[in-house]
Amino acid sequence: MSPPPFPPIRDGVLSVVVPIYNEAATVRTALDAILAKAVPGWRLEIILVESNSNDGTRAIVQSYASHPRVKLILEDRARGKGHAVRAGFKAATGDVILIQDADLEYDLNDYDILLAPLSAGRQSFVLGSRHGQGGWAIRQFSDQPVQALILNSAHWGFTFLINASLGVWLRDPFTMYKVFRRECLEGLTFECNRFDFDWELLIKLIRKGHEPIEIPISYKSRSFKEGKKISMFRDPVTWLWALAKFRFQRI
C-alpha cells in the first residue's frame, strides 16, 4: 500500500525524541547541544525520556525540566531503548519526528540535510546513513578491534536480510537517525522494548509504503568500554525474531 502524498512543510515543528539511560558522562554536553540547535524553518520540541538511570543521569536530566523546549518523561524503571522511544512518540506533537541519542555518536549538524526532503514534500521517511564517510566499517573501536570487526560483519549480514525480505536496497537500515513525518505512525502499534524496536519501526514503516531514502551523515562510534549498550549475544536473537514476526504480521 502506498502512502498518501504529503504537502511541503513550512514553519514546521520537529519533535526530537531522546531516550536516556546511564549517560552521565555525555548527557549534559548532548542536551546542551540539542537545546541550542537551530534549524531554519523549524521549531524544535525536545522530548526527554529518562529511564531511571543508576549513575546520576536522572538528576542531570531533571535540571532541564523547566526549559521551554523540553517535555520530560520520567520512567519508573529501565525497560529498554525501544520502550523509551515509544513513550516519546506518544508525547510528540511535531510535523516530523527524529530519534536522537545522548551519547555524542551522531552530529547535530546533519539535522538540516535530513530534514530537507521532508520539508520539500519529496519524502515521508529518511535514514541517516553512517556510511557517509565511505568504507564498509561503521564501527572503529581502537580499544576493542575484535568486537568492532564482529559488529561490522554482522551489520552487513543483517542488512542483507532486511533488503532481501523487504525488497529494498539500504546500506544502513539500523541507523539511529530515523526521521519521518508523524503521520507515518497513524494506524501503527509497536511492542518492542529493546534495540529490536529499530527493526519493528523500519519494517512497519516500509510495509506501510514509506520507503526511505538514505542521506550520508557523520558518525563517531563508541566502544563497549565507552558505554555502548547493545548485547552481542542477546540482541541479535531479538532482531531475527522481529524480522520473522513483523515481516508477515498484519499491520
C-alpha positions in Angstrom: 0.0 0.0 0.0 1.4 3.4 -1.0 1.1 6.3 1.5 -0.8 9.4 0.6 1.1 12.4 -0.9 2.3 14.9 1.7 2.5 18.6 1.2 5.7 20.6 1.8 6.2 21.7 5.4 6.6 25.4 6.1 7.5 26.7 9.6 7.2 23.1 10.9 7.7 21.6 14.4 10.4 18.9 14.8 9.9 16.5 17.7 13.3 15.2 18.8 12.8 12.1 20.9 15.8 11.5 23.2 15.9 8.2 25.1 18.3 8.4 28.0 19.7 5.8 30.3 23.1 5.8 32.2 24.7 8.5 30.1 26.1 10.7 32.9 29.4 11.2 31.1 27.8 12.7 28.0 24.2 13.7 28.7 24.8 17.3 29.7 27.0 18.0 26.7 24.5 16.3 24.4 21.4 18.1 25.8 23.1 21.5 25.8 23.9 21.0 22.1 20.4 19.7 21.2 18.7 22.6 23.1 21.0 25.1 21.3 20.3 23.6 17.9 18.5 25.9 15.4 17.2 24.7 12.0 15.8 27.4 9.7 12.1 26.9 9.1 11.7 24.6 12.1 10.8 24.9 15.8 12.2 22.1 18.0 10.2 20.2 20.6 12.6 18.2 22.7 11.2 15.1 24.4 13.5 13.7 27.0 12.7 10.1 28.2 14.8 9.2 31.2 14.6 5.5 32.2 15.6 5.7 35.9 19.3 5.6 35.5 21.5 4.5 38.4 24.6 6.6 37.6 23.3 10.1 38.4 21.9 10.8 34.9 18.3 11.4 36.1 19.3 14.3 38.3 21.1 15.9 35.4 18.2 15.4 33.1 15.7 16.8 35.6 17.6 20.1 35.7 16.3 20.7 32.1 12.6 20.2 33.1 11.8 23.9 33.1 13.3 24.6 29.7 10.6 25.9 27.3 11.6 23.5 24.6 11.6 20.4 26.8 8.9 17.8 27.5 10.3 15.5 30.3 9.1 11.9 30.7 10.5 10.0 33.8 10.1 6.3 33.6 9.9 4.3 36.8 12.4 1.7 35.6 14.5 0.8 32.6 12.6 -1.3 30.1 14.9 -0.7 27.1 15.5 2.0 24.5 12.6 0.9 22.4 10.2 1.4 25.3 11.6 4.9 25.9 11.3 5.8 22.2 7.7 4.6 22.1 6.9 6.8 25.1 8.4 9.7 23.3 6.3 9.0 20.2 3.1 9.3 22.3 4.2 12.7 23.5 5.3 14.0 20.1 3.2 16.7 18.5 5.5 17.8 15.7 5.1 17.6 12.0 8.3 15.4 11.9 9.9 13.0 14.4 13.6 12.5 14.8 15.3 10.0 17.2 18.4 11.3 18.9 20.6 9.5 21.4 22.5 11.3 24.2 25.9 9.7 23.6 27.6 12.1 21.1 28.0 9.5 18.4 25.9 11.5 15.9 26.4 15.0 14.6 23.6 17.5 15.1 24.8 19.4 12.1 23.1 16.7 10.0 19.6 17.7 11.0 19.4 20.2 8.2 20.2 17.8 5.4 18.0 15.1 6.9 15.0 17.4 7.1 15.4 18.9 3.6 13.5 16.2 1.7 10.7 16.2 4.3 10.4 20.0 4.1 10.1 19.8 0.3 7.4 17.1 0.5 9.6 14.7 -1.6 9.8 12.1 1.1 8.0 10.9 4.2 10.8 8.9 5.7 14.6 9.5 5.7 17.5 7.5 7.1 20.9 9.0 8.1 23.4 6.5 6.7 26.6 6.1 8.8 28.5 5.1 5.7 28.7 8.8 4.8 32.5 8.8 5.1 32.9 5.8 2.9 34.2 2.3 3.7 32.4 -0.8 4.9 33.2 -0.4 8.6 30.8 1.8 10.6 32.3 1.0 13.9 36.0 1.5 14.6 36.9 0.7 18.2 40.6 1.4 18.7 40.4 -0.3 22.2 38.2 -3.2 21.0 39.1 -4.1 17.4 37.7 -7.7 17.5 34.3 -6.6 18.8 34.3 -3.9 16.1 35.0 -6.4 13.3 32.3 -8.7 14.6 29.7 -5.9 14.7 30.6 -4.6 11.3 30.4 -8.0 9.7 27.1 -8.7 11.4 25.8 -5.4 10.2 26.1 -6.4 6.6 24.6 -9.8 7.2 21.6 -8.3 8.9 21.3 -5.6 6.2 21.2 -8.3 3.6 18.3 -10.0 5.4 16.4 -6.7 5.6 16.9 -5.9 2.0 16.1 -9.4 0.7 12.9 -9.7 2.8 11.5 -6.3 2.2 12.6 -5.8 -1.4 14.7 -2.6 -0.7 18.3 -1.6 -1.1 19.6 0.0 2.0 23.1 0.4 3.4 22.3 1.3 6.9 18.8 0.4 7.9 19.7 0.3 11.6 20.9 3.9 12.0 19.5 5.8 14.9 18.7 8.8 12.7 15.3 7.7 11.5 13.4 10.8 10.6 9.8 10.7 9.4 6.5 12.6 9.2 4.4 12.0 12.3 1.5 10.9 10.0 3.6 7.8 9.1 2.8 6.4 12.6 -1.0 6.6 12.0 -2.6 3.2 12.4 0.6 1.5 13.7 1.2 0.0 17.1 4.5 -1.0 18.5 5.6 -3.6 21.1 9.4 -4.0 21.1 11.3 -2.6 24.1 15.0 -3.1 23.3 17.0 -2.5 20.1 14.7 -4.7 18.2 12.4 -1.7 18.1 14.6 -0.3 15.3 13.7 -3.4 13.3 10.0 -3.1 14.1 9.8 0.6 13.2 11.7 0.2 10.0 9.7 -2.9 8.8 6.3 -1.4 9.6 7.0 1.9 8.0 8.3 0.3 4.8 5.4 -2.2 4.7 3.0 0.7 5.1 4.6 2.2 1.9 7.1 4.7 3.4 10.2 3.5 1.7 13.1 5.7 3.0 15.9 7.4 1.2 19.4 7.4 2.8 21.4 10.5 3.3 25.1 10.3 4.3 25.8 11.6 7.8 28.8 11.9 10.1 29.3 9.3 12.8 31.8 8.6 15.5 31.3 5.2 17.1 31.9 4.5 20.8 33.1 1.1 22.1 31.6 -1.1 24.8 34.2 0.2 27.2 32.9 3.7 26.4 29.3 2.8 27.1 27.8 1.0 24.1 24.8 -0.9 25.4 24.0 -3.5 22.7 24.4 -7.1 23.8 26.4 -9.0 21.2 24.6 -12.3 22.3 21.1 -11.3 23.4 20.1 -8.6 20.9 20.8 -10.5 17.6 18.3 -13.1 18.6 15.6 -10.5 19.2 16.4 -8.8 15.8 15.9 -12.1 13.9 12.6 -12.7 15.8 11.4 -9.2 15.0 12.2 -9.7 11.3 10.3 -13.0 11.2 7.4 -11.6 13.1 6.8 -8.2 11.7 7.6 -9.0 8.1 4.4 -11.0 7.8 2.3 -9.8 10.7 -0.8 -7.9 9.7 -0.3 -4.1 10.2 
